[in-house]
Amino acid sequence: MYTFNRERRNINPREFLTYSVCILLFITGVLFYIWPYINILNINYDFEKLLKERAKLIQSNKLLKIEMASLKSLDRVENIASTQLGLSFPHEGQIVIIKE
């Protein structure tokens, strides 16, 4: 088994404070340097999410327009009126024209 007989170096408080402040300033500088790049990455990520959501909404809008057109179809309305509601076209004697 190896044993290390090293002397322990005593650091005076002033040196410790100086080293601590230097390390803190270095870390702060690195964070300030990296922060804009991290923000840009987050903004790009949000932008991509919004683009995907926009594409989904556009597709949904197209489908809804198609559905609206099919629901407004006169053939469909006439079919529902005759089958479900029991309506029919008026006979000649049922039409009254009113003059103004």
C-alpha positions as CSV (number, residue, x, y, z in Angstrom):
1,M,0.0,0.0,0.0
2,Y,1.3,3.4,-0.9
3,T,1.2,6.2,1.4
4,F,1.7,9.8,0.4
5,N,3.5,12.0,2.7
6,R,2.7,15.3,1.3
7,E,2.7,18.4,3.3
8,R,-0.5,20.3,3.5
9,R,-0.2,23.7,2.0
10,N,-1.9,26.4,4.0
11,I,-3.5,29.1,2.0
12,N,-4.1,32.3,3.6
13,P,-7.6,33.8,3.5
14,R,-6.6,36.6,1.2
15,E,-5.2,34.2,-1.5
16,F,-8.3,32.0,-1.2
17,L,-10.6,35.1,-1.6
18,T,-8.6,36.2,-4.7
19,Y,-8.8,32.7,-6.3
20,S,-12.5,32.4,-5.5
21,V,-13.3,35.8,-7.0
22,C,-11.2,35.0,-10.1
23,I,-13.0,31.7,-10.6
24,L,-16.4,33.3,-10.0
25,L,-15.6,36.1,-12.6
26,F,-14.5,33.5,-15.1
27,I,-17.7,31.4,-14.6
28,T,-19.8,34.5,-14.9
29,G,-18.0,35.6,-18.1
30,V,-18.5,32.2,-19.6
31,L,-22.2,32.2,-18.7
32,F,-22.7,35.7,-20.2
33,Y,-20.9,34.5,-23.3
34,I,-23.0,31.4,-23.7
35,W,-26.4,32.9,-22.6
36,P,-27.3,34.4,-26.0
37,Y,-26.6,31.2,-27.8
38,I,-28.8,29.3,-25.4
39,N,-31.6,31.8,-25.9
40,I,-31.3,31.5,-29.7
41,L,-31.6,27.7,-29.4
42,N,-34.7,28.1,-27.3
43,I,-36.2,30.6,-29.7
44,N,-35.5,28.3,-32.6
45,Y,-37.1,25.3,-30.8
46,D,-40.2,27.4,-30.1
47,F,-40.3,28.6,-33.7
48,E,-40.1,25.0,-35.0
49,K,-43.0,24.1,-32.7
50,L,-45.1,27.0,-33.9
51,L,-44.4,26.1,-37.6
52,K,-45.6,22.5,-37.0
53,E,-48.7,23.8,-35.2
54,R,-49.3,26.2,-38.0
55,A,-49.1,23.4,-40.6
56,K,-51.5,21.3,-38.5
57,L,-53.9,24.3,-38.3
58,I,-53.8,24.9,-42.0
59,Q,-54.5,21.3,-42.7
60,S,-57.4,21.3,-40.2
61,N,-58.7,24.5,-41.9
62,K,-58.7,22.9,-45.3
63,L,-60.6,19.9,-44.0
64,L,-63.1,22.1,-42.3
65,K,-63.7,24.1,-45.5
66,I,-64.3,20.9,-47.4
67,E,-66.7,19.7,-44.7
68,M,-68.5,23.1,-44.8
69,A,-68.9,22.9,-48.5
70,S,-70.3,19.4,-48.3
71,L,-72.7,20.4,-45.6
72,K,-73.9,23.4,-47.7
73,S,-74.5,21.3,-50.7
74,L,-78.0,21.9,-52.1
75,D,-78.4,18.2,-52.9
76,R,-77.7,17.2,-49.3
77,V,-80.1,19.9,-48.0
78,E,-82.8,18.7,-50.3
79,N,-82.2,15.1,-49.4
80,I,-82.5,15.9,-45.6
81,A,-85.6,18.0,-46.1
82,S,-87.4,15.3,-48.0
83,T,-86.3,12.2,-46.0
84,Q,-85.8,13.4,-42.4
85,L,-88.1,16.4,-42.3
86,G,-90.8,15.1,-44.6
87,L,-90.9,18.2,-46.7
88,S,-91.8,18.3,-50.4
89,F,-92.0,20.7,-53.3
90,P,-95.2,22.8,-53.2
91,H,-98.0,22.0,-55.7
92,E,-99.3,24.7,-58.1
93,G,-102.2,25.7,-55.8
94,Q,-100.0,26.2,-52.8
95,I,-97.8,29.0,-54.3
96,V,-99.1,32.5,-53.7
97,I,-97.4,35.5,-55.2
98,I,-97.7,38.7,-53.3
99,K,-97.3,42.0,-55.1
100,E,-95.8,45.0,-53.3
